[in-house]
Amino acid sequence: MTKLLEKAFSELNKLPENEQNNFAQLIIEELNWENSFASSQDTLLSMANEAITEYKAGKTKPFDEL
């Protein structure tokens, strides 16, 4: 564990239990998001290509026209 992470955990340890749990949940959610994002690159690329194709075909509208 890095010194900075040790310092962060030391500071978190001073907080009430419910606040510690809130921070723990945020960390877990962030790690899960990063893993989900990393494993979805092919899907995101496919969706981006589809959006570009629809834009070029004139099938899209600006947000302010929706």
Phi, psi and omega in degrees: 000139181286161178298320181296318179293321176299318179296317179299315180293325177297318178292318179297327181297340180278346183278160174298157185304316182296324178289324175299317179295323177298315178295319179299317179296319177299317179296314180298315179298320179296316178296318178296319179298314180300318179294318179295317181296316181296326183272000183248016184300320179296318179295316179296320178296318179297317180294321178296317179297321178296318180296319179297317179299315179295321178297312181296332179275001179076023183265010181244162177228151174297152181304322183288354176259358181279000000 
